Amino acid sequence: MKLRTAIAAVATVPLALGLAACGNDAKPEATGYKPSAPASTPAATNTAAPVKPAPVAHLNRVTFVPSMNAAMTKQKSWRVTGKMTANGTTVLTMDGFQTAKPLALSMEMTGAAFQGKTAKMVMIKGTGYLSIPGVTPAGKYLKINTGQSDQLGELLEGGDPTKIFKSFDSSLASVKFVRTETIGGEKLDRYAVTVNTAKALAAQGKKVPAGLPKTLTYSMWMDKSHLVRRLSFDLSGVSMVMSMSEYNKPVSITAPPASKVVSR
């Protein structure tokens, strides 16, 4: 498979990965429950009226990113699984892990985008390793530095989740609470999160490709601690659904051995 086709297939992955990680120390504004009014007590008895549960203060445009930051700073690792479809056809599925310190990613992607075979990507700080069917020899990896200006370098640089996430500080347009839903036996709050596409890319030092919509809206499901558990988005006919789980599970991401690394 040609390199350009492989890159196009995974080009939207970082957009989703960026929501699963953070790298700043923004402090959240106070969130939680609003205090309920004190219950009145009839003068003739000592029995208080039942106290109704206080309404939940859902996140908004101001509190969303800080609250997600606060939840993520407590996480050392997490698992990411997902499926990408185009016009109703599954293009690829993915399964991998990310760690916060050190910043690292290990991901396997399988599907029609890779002729039914499996592509692998490993990123550790500023260095990445790519194994793409039809591009690299079977079982071998290309070692790439994120500063490289060619297509492989751009693909790898786009995989840095913290870089994508930090762009939310300037590109977040709106946050709307949709409803509470039960997914996997857990009650999750669903939000519609819209970002300004041009500002998001500008924050990453990238130009806006022709035909890209002005805004991109993510559906995000968060637990009560504001950890992202699931997200989805549609972009130019491509749909992505991803789930985050196994937070803080011990994970070790290492570079491939020298014997499996090839030069270009």
C-alpha positions as MATLAB code, in Angstrom:
seq = 'MKLRTAIAAVATVPLALGLAACGNDAKPEATGYKPSAPASTPAATNTAAPVKPAPVAHLNRVTFVPSMNAAMTKQKSWRVTGKMTANGTTVLTMDGFQTAKPLALSMEMTGAAFQGKTAKMVMIKGTGYLSIPGVTPAGKYLKINTGQSDQLGELLEGGDPTKIFKSFDSSLASVKFVRTETIGGEKLDRYAVTVNTAKALAAQGKKVPAGLPKTLTYSMWMDKSHLVRRLSFDLSGVSMVMSMSEYNKPVSITAPPASKVVSR';
ca = [
       0.000    0.000    0.000;
       1.328    3.441   -0.860;
       2.584    5.666    1.946;
       0.197    8.517    1.112;
      -2.797    6.176    1.391;
      -1.598    4.845    4.738;
      -1.187    8.343    6.124;
      -4.625    9.411    4.908;
      -6.180    6.420    6.625;
      -4.881    7.386   10.054;
      -4.957   11.161    9.638;
      -8.020   11.594   11.830;
      -6.769    9.379   14.663;
      -4.866   12.154   16.493;
      -8.026   14.291   16.570;
      -9.567   11.676   18.814;
      -6.440   10.774   20.733;
      -5.973   14.387   21.676;
      -9.085   14.270   23.812;
      -7.787   11.361   25.814;
      -4.729   13.094   27.179;
      -3.567   16.352   28.711;
      -0.319   17.972   29.637;
      -0.969   21.244   31.458;
      -1.592   22.229   35.038;
      -4.805   24.199   34.650;
      -6.801   24.171   37.835;
     -10.509   23.394   37.612;
     -13.151   25.765   38.759;
     -15.416   24.468   41.459;
     -17.950   21.966   40.183;
     -20.313   19.515   41.819;
     -23.566   20.076   43.630;
     -25.399   23.272   44.413;
     -26.451   23.496   48.056;
     -30.096   22.740   48.635;
     -32.316   25.038   50.602;
     -32.788   23.975   54.227;
     -35.933   21.955   54.805;
     -38.595   23.566   56.953;
     -39.649   21.750   60.131;
     -43.282   21.840   61.290;
     -43.603   23.501   64.693;
     -45.753   20.671   66.056;
     -43.269   17.852   65.390;
     -39.537   17.118   65.281;
     -39.740   15.314   61.894;
     -37.997   17.145   59.058;
     -39.364   17.077   55.528;
     -37.416   14.830   53.096;
     -34.478   16.628   51.494;
     -34.456   16.456   47.729;
     -31.142   15.692   45.992;
     -29.386   18.858   44.868;
     -29.166   19.363   41.089;
     -25.865   18.490   39.446;
     -23.818   21.397   38.129;
     -22.897   20.204   34.644;
     -19.761   21.425   32.904;
     -19.781   24.373   30.517;
     -17.366   26.151   28.185;
     -15.457   27.667   31.120;
     -15.205   24.605   33.340;
     -14.927   21.803   30.774;
     -11.202   21.805   29.923;
      -9.973   22.581   33.470;
     -12.167   19.826   34.898;
     -10.967   17.274   32.352;
      -7.377   18.369   33.026;
      -7.825   17.863   36.748;
      -9.178   14.355   36.204;
      -6.472   13.384   33.733;
      -3.536   14.607   35.816;
      -4.334   11.779   38.232;
      -4.036    9.157   35.497;
      -0.752    7.474   34.603;
      -2.040    5.324   31.747;
      -5.158    4.325   29.850;
      -6.328    2.043   27.054;
      -7.780    3.362   23.797;
      -9.960    1.295   21.464;
     -11.846    2.554   18.465;
     -13.385    2.077   15.048;
     -13.265    4.318   12.003;
     -15.897    4.054    9.275;
     -16.340    5.774    5.926;
     -19.736    5.747    4.239;
     -20.849    2.960    6.572;
     -17.860    0.725    5.830;
     -15.299   -0.067    8.535;
     -11.946    1.369    7.472;
      -9.952    0.350   10.512;
     -10.113   -0.660   14.145;
      -7.527    0.315   16.722;
      -6.339   -0.874   20.084;
      -3.542    0.578   22.161;
      -2.251    2.189   25.325;
      -1.010    5.629   26.274;
       1.070    6.764   29.230;
       1.419   10.283   30.603;
       4.893   10.125   32.159;
       6.780    9.448   30.046;
       4.559   10.597   27.203;
       4.204    7.466   25.100;
       1.794    5.713   22.779;
       1.585    2.161   21.437;
      -1.165    1.509   18.908;
      -2.186   -1.278   16.526;
      -4.520   -0.535   13.617;
      -6.177   -3.189   11.461;
      -8.636   -3.053    8.578;
      -9.329   -2.324    4.951;
      -7.096    0.753    5.135;
      -4.174   -1.656    5.486;
      -5.492   -4.371    3.174;
      -6.746   -6.338    6.150;
      -3.319   -6.352    7.777;
      -2.064   -4.688   10.956;
      -0.113   -1.436   11.195;
       1.730   -0.519   14.377;
       2.811    2.823   15.787;
       4.985    3.442   18.834;
       5.788    6.950   20.067;
       8.052    7.737   22.998;
       8.514   11.448   23.652;
       9.931   12.901   20.419;
      10.740    9.641   18.686;
       8.398    7.300   16.887;
       8.449    3.947   15.163;
       6.083    2.977   12.348;
       5.387   -0.459   10.918;
       3.027   -0.180    7.943;
       2.152   -3.113    5.642;
       3.398   -2.441    2.137;
       5.668    0.353    3.339;
       8.036   -1.358    5.771;
       9.295   -4.969    5.681;
       7.155   -7.371    7.714;
       7.890   -7.061   11.416;
      10.183   -4.041   10.894;
       9.854   -0.410   11.982;
      10.990    2.901   10.582;
      12.455    5.200   13.219;
      11.166    8.748   12.816;
      11.842   11.964   14.720;
       8.822   14.237   15.084;
      10.826   17.167   13.731;
      11.157   15.611   10.299;
       9.274   17.535    7.628;
       8.265   14.645    5.395;
       4.957   12.779    5.454;
       6.041   10.202    8.020;
       7.288   12.892   10.361;
       4.039   14.805   10.053;
       2.023   11.669   10.768;
       4.069   10.952   13.866;
       3.987   14.536   15.097;
       0.199   14.513   14.721;
       0.088   11.526   17.045;
       1.277   13.586   20.005;
      -1.965   13.710   22.024;
      -0.868   16.553   24.305;
      -0.224   18.837   21.349;
      -3.753   18.305   20.039;
      -5.298   18.671   23.467;
      -3.543   21.924   24.283;
      -5.106   23.464   21.189;
      -8.451   23.294   22.982;
      -7.453   26.254   25.137;
      -7.795   28.547   22.123;
     -10.145   26.615   19.843;
     -12.999   25.558   22.125;
     -16.167   27.164   20.769;
     -18.949   25.664   22.876;
     -19.802   22.905   25.352;
     -23.355   21.664   25.821;
     -24.612   19.007   28.226;
     -26.852   16.622   26.254;
     -28.076   14.024   28.749;
     -27.005   11.240   31.091;
     -26.745    7.802   29.467;
     -25.882    4.321   30.709;
     -23.011    2.755   28.762;
     -21.361   -0.472   29.847;
     -23.381   -0.452   33.032;
     -22.072    2.982   34.051;
     -23.937    6.276   34.052;
     -22.077    8.803   31.921;
     -22.758   12.446   31.116;
     -22.835   13.152   27.391;
     -21.578   16.503   26.094;
     -21.481   18.096   22.650;
     -18.067   19.775   22.398;
     -17.441   22.058   19.423;
     -14.018   23.382   18.414;
     -12.984   25.934   15.814;
     -11.101   23.811   13.261;
      -8.843   26.616   11.998;
      -7.847   27.716   15.501;
      -7.207   24.127   16.556;
      -4.860   23.556   13.620;
      -3.230   26.984   13.992;
      -2.382   26.149   17.606;
      -0.507   23.130   16.223;
       1.275   25.196   13.580;
      -0.701   23.654   10.710;
      -2.715   25.066    7.821;
      -6.387   24.307    7.250;
      -6.834   21.830    4.355;
      -9.286   22.821    1.643;
     -12.821   21.608    2.231;
     -12.435   21.129    5.977;
     -15.479   22.390    7.939;
     -15.108   25.521   10.060;
     -16.041   23.639   13.216;
     -15.840   20.072   14.475;
     -18.211   18.727   17.134;
     -17.290   15.809   19.367;
     -19.770   13.763   21.366;
     -18.053   13.008   24.670;
     -19.164   10.813   27.539;
     -17.610   11.503   30.954;
     -17.932    9.759   34.289;
     -18.660   11.545   37.555;
     -14.968   12.338   38.035;
     -14.878   13.950   34.546;
     -12.738   11.255   32.962;
     -13.497   10.716   29.271;
     -14.860    7.215   28.741;
     -16.132    7.440   25.183;
     -16.110    9.921   22.293;
     -17.208   10.119   18.687;
     -17.049   12.558   15.798;
     -17.772   12.866   12.078;
     -15.353   14.645    9.777;
     -15.708   14.899    6.007;
     -17.554   11.593    5.683;
     -15.353    9.763    8.165;
     -16.804    8.677   11.515;
     -14.828    7.693   14.597;
     -15.976    6.075   17.844;
     -13.437    5.578   20.612;
     -13.487    4.317   24.196;
     -11.041    4.981   27.027;
     -10.690    2.446   29.816;
      -8.258    0.689   32.167;
      -7.068    3.943   33.664;
      -3.904    3.615   35.786;
      -3.319    0.013   34.770;
       0.453   -0.726   34.857;
       1.749   -0.241   31.300;
       5.271   -0.293   29.883;
       5.817    1.082   26.380;
       9.254    0.452   24.911;
      10.949    1.028   21.579;
      11.360   -1.913   19.198;
      14.742   -3.678   19.486;
      17.480   -2.432   17.175;
      17.218   -5.648   15.148;
      13.703   -4.657   14.070;
      14.497   -1.051   13.118;
      15.297   -0.276    9.478;
      16.516    2.831    7.741;
      14.670    4.524    4.878;
];
